[in-house]
Every structure is written in C-alpha cells, then in structure tokens.
C-alpha cells in the first residue's frame, strides 16, 4: 500500500482506493553506468530439478566496473539475495555466464519452494572504482512455488452496531481477523464495500490495514492478522442502516469468505 490516510464517511460514501502492484515494471534508473540489454524473467515457477533465477545484463564496450543484483520482497521486508555478483567470466556452472569477456554479465540464485508465491523485486546495482554504488534498473518478478494455494479466511468482525453522529464528526474503528494457511505474507488485500440505507453501493473497495498505525488506521498491533480502519461520520451523513461487506484476497487471486455487519447511524 502507498500513502496512509483516514477515511471519511460522507454522504455518497466515497473513499480512496489503493494502487495495485503492476505485474512487471522495469525501472530504468538514471545512472552513469551504460547498459544495452537486460534479461530478467517475468515469472519463475518452482521445479525440483532447477529453480534458478538467472539475471543477465549487457553493458557498453567501455564498462569495466562491478555489478551485482538483489532480490527482495516488494515491501522490502524480506531479502532473498543480497549483493549476488554478476560476472562476465564464462563460468556457466556457478553463475550461468556462457562466454567470457563479451560484456554480458550474468548471475544466478536459487528459489526454494519455501518462498511465498508472490511478486519479488529484482534490482541491479553497479559499483565504480571509487566504491560508489548506483542502481541501474529494477523489475518485478512473480514467483510461483507450485504449492497448493489456500484461500484466506476472515472472521471476528469488531465494529459498533450503532453510531450516534455528533458535531463536528464521530469516529469509530472497524476490524476483522484474517487467516491464510499459506501465511499472512500471502494476503494481497483486505477490504469492505458499503451499502447505503437504500441498498445502493459505489462499488469502491475500502482497504483495511495490519500495520500497527493506531493513529491513522486504528490498528493496534502490526502483522497480527487483524486488519483495521478508522471511519469518520459527519452530521451531513444520511441516517440509517449501512451494511459493511468484508472480503480478503490473496496473491494467488483466491478470495476469502464474505462477512457482513450492519451499523446504524443515528
């Protein structure tokens, strides 16, 4: 998720959404290192025979510096490969480089079946003769570990049944417990839809957070599987019973069960 924010419950129940991570983006960073071509797969699927990630980059003829690559989760919290060398030495066994001194620098690392099926962030770094480093480019890669993907399960909605709106606004917290047999890191999004007293909905997703940000989201403990959100109702809000419909989605595209809760605004 990008920016953190409170949500205001207004007459038309208009909320802000979140951008999804694109399937595959190459970020060509402004750099003093001149590269010609890069090879990083969009997708890697686990195989017991060989699940190596091979990264290669062709540099300009004048390049004579060091290169390495990193592999991390897209949120930066999990590092799978740190400063793995990219070499132009013709060592196909150890770093998958086919021809020495052809200015194509290659490296590899192994993806275990224990790694989560998700997007990973690959970045290539250059290091000059003064030991200064620069990022040349970055790309998202989707890894599939071929383990069975279980759908997430949501439960235990915590929310008021009635809210008396006072001036200038009345704030309350809604939260829900989320479980995934593939691990909480497999959760892509947790959200709810709102239905007005007349039964209509904007169809917008309103995202909940498990980030421990009690000030902005009302979430007390980060990464505990309980997702929360602060909602603010203002005096101009239409009174009546609003239905909140909760759902979760994992990174394999599976949806959870759906739970609903009614809140009466008075």
Secondary structure, 3 states (H helix, E strand, C coil): CCCCCCEEECCCCCCCCCCCCCCCCEEECCCCCCEEEEECCCEEECCCCCCEEEEEEEECCCCCCEEEEEEEECCCCCEEEEEEEEECCCCHHHHCCCCCCCCEEEEEEECCCCCCCEEEEEEEEEECCCCCEEEEEEEEEEEECCCCCCCCEEEEEECCCEECCCCCEEEEEEEEEEECCCCHHHEEEEEEEEECCCCCCCCCCEECECCCCCCCCCCCCCCCCEEEEEEEEECCCCCEEEEEEEEEEECCCCECCCEEEEEEEC
